[in-house]
Amino acid sequence: MEIVRLDNFGRVLIPKNVREQLGLTNATQFSLSIQDDKLVLSPLTQPSNVYHLGSTLVVESQPIGNLETAIDELREEQIRELICSSENPV
């Protein structure tokens, strides 16, 4: 659980690790409600724009995670696979 504080202007800073985990950006909009005496802040999902650009299918949407982290993880996995295949040639 994260503990945050309300500043003099009524703002709450969402910690970076939480923003990254949820894929929140400065363009993310939220709904704000009170449920059982608790403040509930929920990211609004926007419908994806899907269209063809020539022969390419393009999807415009908000990220659901950290793209840089996903790319780094895929890169590391591919490097491990290359190392394993070079150590154990068929």
Beta strands, then each sheet from edge to edge (+ up, - down):
strand 1: 30-35
strand 2: 38-43
strand 3: 49-53
strand 4: 56-60
sheet 1: 1+ 2-
sheet 2: 3+ 4-
end
